[in-house]
Amino acid sequence: MGVGLGAAPCRPFRHTGARIPAVNMARGPRVLQAAHRWVVLLTAAAVCVLANSAAARVAYVRFEAPGNITFPQSINSAGAVAGYFDNGADVGFVRDPAGTITTFAPQDSRSTTSAFINDQYLIAGDYDDGDNFRGYLRQPDGTIDAFEVPGSAATEVSGLNNGGAVVGSYLVEPTNAISHGYLRAADGTITTFDAPKSARGTIASSINDEGVIAGYAYNDRSVSHGFIRSANGKFTIFSAADSGHGENQGTFPVSINSKGAVTGYYVDASGAGHGFVRMPKGDRLEFDAPDAGSRFGTLPRQIDRAGTIAGTYADSNNIFHGFLRRRDGNLAEFDCRGPKFIDTYVSAINDAGVIAGSARKIDRDLGFLRVP
């Protein structure tokens, strides 16, 4: 499932590691911090059909939750989308395949974000109750249960698999930005962990259905390296070949698929972002969207079972667009076209190739689906 790449400044921690002002894909156009740190009537829907360079036709379905800002975060195999919207405060939503939007929030929530949905329609995320950040699980019947890592000052959710396991990161002290990883099993058992060489923090980004976790960790010089944690707790450490070795540079995995392929981005010595994919046997490839600029660069978001990667890139004018990279290396750029749309942000892709994301206008952000 998906993974948040950052948060609004009010959140106690989101790790980006980027010296570049890496875009918070979980919150559309809002800029990530580089410190340690995503039954109501459908209010709008539209469909437009565009042709890509291969003349294959795709449909774009645009939708809004109540409020001015809609941020889809994840999409399951059936096409149900979970995310959150800003209506004065962040509130969670789920959009079913028929287009009906239902909003939700834990009872004591002041801000509900980071919604990940699996094929059983279980939704995981985190929320702010005014005193602490906690995780939550929303059952298919709408029941919401809160959880937190015992003894933590803040618990954040970054991934959910089809078995009901949740991964994320937590802080022990709110004034100490060094985070640690955790795994919450379907039965509620929580296992905490730190990756090797993680003096400045461990971030668990994603978990696949086999229980393998991908993430990254900062060493004592605040350089990030990627890790894969097997279901039995064994760590494999890796870095993109051209990743930088300065503070807040390095390698940042964000998604792992069911076959064990990992995608993410790396920050080079100049501070520019680039995409990478690590194959299950360890081979690594680096890539960029052809029209990516040098400031924000290329930022993968998720990899599906077939090895197709969806993400966002920024051009030389710092305008954001979506991209789709096939396993064979073919990369297509796209935008969710519509009246006065400025930026396109990709959040997730399912195994049917349907992409969920948000498109920014001057006055609001809309959710969209790109349907092949």
C-alpha positions in Angstrom: 0.0 0.0 0.0 0.9 3.5 -0.1 3.1 5.6 2.0 3.1 9.2 3.1 6.1 11.2 2.0 5.6 14.0 4.5 3.2 16.1 6.3 2.0 19.6 7.1 4.2 21.6 9.4 1.8 21.0 12.4 2.6 17.3 12.4 5.2 16.1 15.0 7.3 14.2 12.5 7.5 13.1 9.0 10.8 12.1 7.6 11.7 13.2 4.1 15.5 13.4 4.2 15.4 15.6 1.2 17.6 18.6 0.9 15.4 19.5 -2.0 12.1 20.9 -0.8 10.5 17.5 -1.6 6.8 17.7 -2.4 4.5 16.3 0.2 2.5 14.0 -2.1 0.2 13.1 0.8 -0.8 16.8 1.0 -0.6 17.8 -2.6 1.3 21.1 -3.1 2.3 21.6 0.5 6.1 21.4 1.0 7.6 18.8 3.2 9.9 19.7 6.0 13.4 18.2 5.8 13.5 17.4 9.5 12.6 14.2 11.2 9.7 14.7 11.6 -1.9 11.7 4.6 -22.6 8.8 3.9 -21.9 12.2 2.2 -23.0 13.1 -1.3 -20.4 13.4 -4.0 -20.0 17.1 -4.5 -18.4 17.0 -7.9 -17.5 14.4 -10.5 -16.3 14.6 -14.1 -14.9 12.3 -16.7 -12.6 13.3 -19.5 -10.9 11.1 -22.1 -7.4 11.8 -23.3 -5.0 10.0 -25.7 -1.4 9.3 -24.8 1.5 9.1 -27.2 0.6 5.4 -27.9 -2.9 6.4 -28.8 -4.3 4.2 -26.0 -7.2 5.9 -24.4 -7.4 6.6 -20.7 -10.2 8.1 -18.6 -9.8 10.7 -15.9 -12.5 10.7 -13.2 -12.4 13.8 -11.0 -14.1 14.0 -7.6 -14.3 16.1 -4.4 -14.9 15.3 -0.8 -16.7 18.1 1.1 -14.3 21.1 1.5 -11.8 22.8 -0.8 -8.9 20.3 -0.6 -9.2 16.5 -1.4 -6.1 14.3 -1.0 -6.6 10.6 -2.1 -3.9 8.4 -0.4 -4.5 4.9 -1.5 -6.6 2.7 -3.8 -7.4 -1.0 -3.4 -7.9 -3.7 -6.1 -11.6 -2.9 -6.5 -10.9 0.8 -7.0 -12.0 2.0 -3.6 -10.0 5.1 -2.6 -9.1 6.3 0.9 -7.7 9.6 1.8 -8.5 12.8 3.6 -9.8 16.3 2.9 -9.5 19.7 4.5 -12.7 21.2 5.6 -11.2 23.6 8.2 -9.7 20.4 9.8 -8.5 17.3 8.1 -11.1 14.5 7.9 -10.8 11.0 6.5 -12.9 9.7 3.6 -13.4 6.6 1.6 -14.8 6.6 -2.0 -16.4 3.3 -3.1 -16.0 2.0 -6.7 -19.5 3.4 -7.5 -18.4 6.9 -6.5 -20.1 7.3 -3.1 -18.0 9.2 -0.6 -18.2 8.5 3.1 -16.4 10.7 5.6 -15.0 9.6 9.0 -12.8 10.5 11.9 -12.0 9.0 15.3 -14.2 10.4 18.0 -11.6 12.6 19.6 -9.8 13.6 16.4 -8.8 17.2 15.6 -7.1 16.1 12.4 -7.4 12.7 10.6 -4.9 11.9 7.9 -2.9 9.2 6.1 -5.6 6.8 5.1 -4.5 3.5 3.6 -7.1 0.9 2.4 -6.7 -2.8 1.7 -8.7 -5.2 -0.4 -10.9 -6.1 2.7 -11.8 -2.4 3.0 -9.9 -2.0 6.2 -8.5 1.5 6.5 -5.5 2.6 8.6 -4.2 6.0 9.3 -3.3 8.4 12.1 -4.9 11.3 13.8 -4.2 14.2 16.2 -6.3 14.2 19.4 -4.8 17.5 20.6 -2.3 15.9 22.9 -0.8 13.2 20.8 -0.7 11.5 17.4 -2.2 8.0 17.4 -2.9 5.3 14.8 -6.4 4.1 13.9 -8.1 1.2 12.1 -11.5 1.7 10.5 -13.3 -1.6 10.0 -15.5 -2.1 6.9 -18.6 -1.5 9.1 -17.3 1.9 10.0 -16.1 1.0 13.5 -12.9 2.9 14.4 -10.3 1.7 16.9 -7.3 3.7 18.0 -3.9 2.3 18.8 -0.4 3.6 19.7 3.0 2.1 20.3 3.2 1.7 24.1 5.2 4.5 25.7 5.3 6.6 22.6 4.7 10.3 22.3 3.5 10.1 18.7 2.5 7.1 16.5 2.3 7.5 12.8 1.0 5.1 10.1 2.6 4.7 6.7 1.4 1.4 5.3 -1.1 -1.4 5.5 -1.2 -4.8 3.8 -4.0 -7.2 2.9 -3.4 -9.3 6.0 -4.2 -6.3 8.2 -0.7 -5.6 9.3 0.2 -1.9 9.8 3.7 -0.3 9.7 4.8 3.2 10.7 7.1 5.1 12.9 6.9 6.5 16.4 8.6 9.0 18.7 9.5 8.3 22.3 9.7 12.0 23.3 7.9 14.8 21.5 11.0 17.0 21.7 13.3 14.3 20.4 13.0 13.9 16.6 14.7 10.5 16.5 12.0 8.0 15.4 11.8 4.3 15.4 9.9 1.7 13.3 7.0 -0.5 14.3 4.9 -3.4 13.0 1.4 -3.9 14.3 0.2 -7.4 13.5 -3.4 -8.1 12.6 -4.0 -9.4 16.2 -2.8 -6.1 17.6 0.7 -7.3 18.7 3.2 -4.4 18.2 6.9 -5.1 17.4 9.3 -2.2 17.4 12.6 -2.1 15.6 15.5 0.1 14.5 17.3 -0.5 11.2 21.1 -0.8 11.3 23.0 2.5 11.2 20.0 4.4 12.3 21.5 6.8 14.9 19.2 9.6 13.6 16.1 7.6 13.1 14.2 4.7 11.4 11.3 5.2 9.0 9.1 2.2 8.0 7.5 3.2 4.7 5.6 0.3 3.3 4.7 -3.4 3.9 3.7 -6.1 1.4 1.4 -9.0 1.8 4.3 -11.3 2.7 5.1 -9.1 5.7 8.3 -7.6 4.2 8.9 -4.0 5.1 10.7 -1.3 3.2 11.9 2.0 4.6 15.0 4.1 5.3 17.2 5.2 8.2 19.5 8.1 8.9 23.0 7.5 10.1 25.0 9.6 12.5 25.7 12.1 9.7 21.9 12.4 8.8 22.6 10.5 5.5 19.7 8.2 4.6 20.1 4.6 3.4 17.3 2.2 2.4 16.4 -1.0 4.2 14.3 -4.1 3.6 13.2 -6.0 6.7 12.1 -9.6 6.1 9.2 -11.2 7.8 11.6 -12.9 10.3 13.3 -9.5 11.1 16.4 -9.8 9.0 17.6 -6.4 7.5 19.1 -5.8 4.1 20.7 -2.4 3.7 21.1 -0.7 0.3 21.7 2.7 -1.4 21.2 4.0 -4.9 24.5 4.2 -6.7 24.4 8.0 -7.3 22.9 9.0 -4.0 24.6 11.9 -2.2 26.5 11.5 1.1 25.7 14.9 2.6 23.2 15.7 5.4 19.6 14.9 4.4 20.8 13.2 1.1 20.8 9.5 0.4 18.2 6.9 -0.5 14.5 6.9 0.4 12.4 3.8 -0.4 8.7 4.5 -0.3 6.9 1.3 -1.6 7.4 -2.4 -1.9 5.3 -4.7 -4.0 4.2 -8.3 -3.4 7.2 -9.7 -5.3 9.7 -7.7 -3.2 10.6 -5.0 -5.7 11.1 -1.6 -4.1 10.8 1.9 -5.5 11.6 5.3 -4.0 13.8 8.3 -4.7 17.3 9.3 -3.9 18.9 12.7 -3.4 22.2 13.3 -5.2 25.1 15.4 -4.1 23.6 18.5 -5.8 20.3 18.1 -3.9 18.3 16.9 -6.9 15.8 14.0 -6.6 15.7 11.0 -8.9 13.7 7.7 -9.0 15.1 4.2 -8.4 13.8 0.7 -8.4 15.5 -2.2 -6.6 14.6 -5.6 -8.0 13.8 -8.6 -5.7 17.3 -10.1 -6.3 19.0 -6.8 -5.5 19.7 -5.3 -9.0 19.1 -1.5 -8.9 18.1 0.9 -11.7 17.9 4.7 -11.6 15.6 6.8 -13.7 14.1 10.3 -14.3 11.0 11.5 -16.0 12.3 13.1 -19.3 10.9 16.5 -18.5 11.9 16.6 -14.8 13.7 19.7 -13.6 16.6 19.9 -11.3 14.9 21.3 -8.2 12.3 18.8 -7.1 13.1 16.1 -9.7 11.4 12.7 -10.0 9.5 11.3 -7.0 8.0 7.8 -7.3 5.1 7.0 -5.1 4.1 3.3 -5.5 5.0 0.2 -7.4 2.3 -2.4 -8.4 2.6 -6.2 -8.6 3.7 -6.0 -12.3 6.5 -3.6 -11.5 4.8 -0.5 -12.8 5.7 2.6 -10.9 3.5 5.7 -10.5 4.7 9.0 -9.2 5.1 12.7 -9.6 7.8 14.9 -11.1 8.3 18.6 -11.4 9.4 20.3 -14.6 11.9 23.2 -14.9 9.1 25.7 -14.0 8.3 23.7 -10.9 5.0 22.6 -12.3 4.0 19.1 -11.1 2.9 16.2 -13.3 2.3 12.5 -13.1 4.3 9.7 -14.6 3.9 6.0 -15.2 7.0 3.8 -15.6 6.5 0.3 -17.0 8.8 -2.6 -15.9 10.5 -2.4 -19.3 11.5 1.2 -18.7 8.9 2.8 -20.9 7.9 6.0 -19.0 4.8 8.1 -19.9 4.2 11.6 -18.5 0.6 12.8 -17.9 -1.6 15.5 -16.4 -5.2 15.4 -15.1 -6.5 17.9 -17.5 -9.4 20.2 -16.6 -10.3 23.9 -16.3 -7.5 25.9 -14.6 -5.6 22.8 -13.3 -2.1 23.7 -12.4 -0.4 20.7 -10.8 -1.0 16.9 -10.8 0.1 14.8 -7.8 0.1 11.0 -7.9 -0.6 9.1 -4.6 -1.2 5.4 -5.5 -1.6 2.8 -8.2 -3.5 -0.6 -7.9 -2.7 -3.8 -9.7 -5.3 -3.0 -12.4 -3.2 0.1 -13.2 -5.7 2.6 -11.9 -3.9 5.6 -10.5 -5.3 7.9 -7.7 -4.1 11.4 -7.0 -5.0 15.0 -6.7 -5.0 17.9 -9.1 -4.5 21.4 -7.9 -6.5 24.5 -9.1 -5.9 28.0 -7.8 -8.7 27.7 -5.3 -8.8 24.0 -4.4 -7.5 20.5 -4.9 -9.6 17.8 -6.5 -9.1 14.0 -6.3 -8.8 12.1 -9.5 -8.6 8.5 -10.9 -6.7 7.7 -14.0 -8.3 4.6 -15.5 -6.5 2.7 -18.3 
